[in-house]
Amino acid sequence: MAALSIRDLDDSVREKLRLRAARHGRSMEAEIRLILTKAATEDEHPGTDLFSALTHRFAQLGGVELEPPARTTPPRAADFGEQ
């Protein structure tokens, strides 16, 4: 496996990583390894739009069924004429 050295890392970032690792019960090295692995393997374009994200979030709370409102006026054609 490869080894990496990170230079000029701000002390506050190092401390935050140390605290995060402690919260998760891991060494700093294991925590950083996990962070880098997730960042390198996640899909660059997950395709989750706002609606999908909200649907997923509310599904965890029991879900919500919403009916779209009925249209009261017929759709009209777009006017691309010059003004």
N, C-alpha and C positions, 0 to 999 in steps of 0.2 A: 504494500500500500504506500501511497505517496505521503510525504510529510510537507507541511506548509509552515512558514514563519510569517507573521504579520507584524510589520513595523509601524511605528508612529500611530498606534492605536491610542486614542484619548483615554486617560485614566478613568473618566466617568463611564465610558462605554465598557471598559474592562470590569468595573465594579457592578454595573447593571447585569453583565453576563454572569458574573459570579453569583449574584443574588438570584438570578433566574435559574441557574443550574441548581442552587441549593433548594429553591422551591420545588423543583422537579426531582430532587433526590439524585442528581447526576453530578459527575465531575464537570468542571468547566470545559475540558477537552471533549467529553461526550456531548455536552450541550451544544457546543459550537459545531461539532461534527453533524449533529442532527439538524441544526439550523441550515448549514451549508447543503446537506443532502436534500432537504425539502426544497430549498431555493433552486437547486440545480435540476431537480426532477419534476417540478411542477409544470403544468402545461402553460405555455406562454399566453395562450388565449383560451381561458377556461370556458368561455361562452356563457357565463352566468350573467344574465341581465338583471335589472332591478326587480322585475316581476318574479323571476325564478328565485332570486335570493329571498325575497319577502315570503313567497309561498313556502319555501323550505323552512324559513324561520318560524312561521306561524303553524306549520304542520307539527312542529315539536311541541306546540302548545295546544294541540287538539284540532288545528285547522280552522279555516274560515271559508264558507261558501258564499261567494258574491255573484249575484246575477247582474249582467250588464243591463243598463237602463234601456228601455225601448226608445227607438228613434221617433221623435215627434215631427221632424221635418225630413223630407226626402233629401238625399245628398245632391249637391249641385256640382256642375262641372267647373274645373278651375279656369280662370280667365287669365290668359297669358298675353293679352293685348297690351300695347304700349300706353302709357298714361301721360 
